[in-house]
């Protein structure tokens, strides 16, 4: 059963601690066996969203032990390993790995570059490990979900200081951090560093998610996940040994 829009919005609200108990319970149903429900009670911000993503694979017939929601380390090429927020591994194949990140205030500039470097480094490292044969099976599939806090500091223009060389014109015009991340996420997807990217803007005062770029909205993100599941299904995944309970 596909995740509903209401469940998606409830998962975003849960990030801010503004969860609707009924919708959040629906979002995490079926993922209790992975320990996700306990994490929700423990207050992990992205737990409801992680559970919602896990349900795509549970509903497709992947067994519970194939879905790891406790930041499983995957091998890298430039470093020994890196922990990912949600990992699906089945039949010696990395079915999917997800990074869920956010940027909040009051000082958005403090962690802006860190978020960029994290996303780039994680994708490049894992894909290179795949090409080196460190990760067996089908080509790794990566998903990236980013939540930007909607606040004055993320909406207002950011001064750009030119260096020795002129920057790419796309960054000029004193773009805000919200606008910068729109460009960044579009390029992550266009360059194939991630196979699915979702970019959201939300706030504690109004948790209903805004999706500034159509190609990066939840509908496209969910469709890309389903496409990965369909692709592997044609190759025999998850296989007759999977649990359909």
C-alpha angles and dihedrals in degrees: 000000000000118000112259126232089246091056091049092052090046090053090053090048089051089060089065093043090253095116124160102227096216096048093042091051088053091049094055098040111118093025098076091103092064093058093252096127090058090052091053090056088047090059104245104168099223098037096105091048091048090051091049090053091046090056092065088066097038090053089049090058102261111149120248093247090060092063118073119187099169099085101273116203116240122195119257136198101225093036134022096256147332129215117237126198097232125015129181114194123173135161092358092305129114097231094182142339123197134198117199114193139165142190122211140172173272090076106026094174094064095073101021096101092040091059092049093049093045093054094045095044095048094051097043093047096050096043090050090050088053093052090048091056094246088122110048131207127032122001109286115258118213132196127192126194119185128188118196118195111237105230140128091268093056095043102047122087117270119220113239117211112207117227133198091303129039115260124237106285090236089074096053125096096065095278117199122240088256090056093044091055091049089059093043094051092045089054094047088059097040092052092049094239088130126024094212129022129185120189119191136178119203142141140205090250093051110017095176102118122243116205108204096187120048094210089054098047127117093259092059092041092053091046090054091052090050090049090055090050091048092048093052092042088061087056093051102268133179086017134213092286093066119113115247095182 
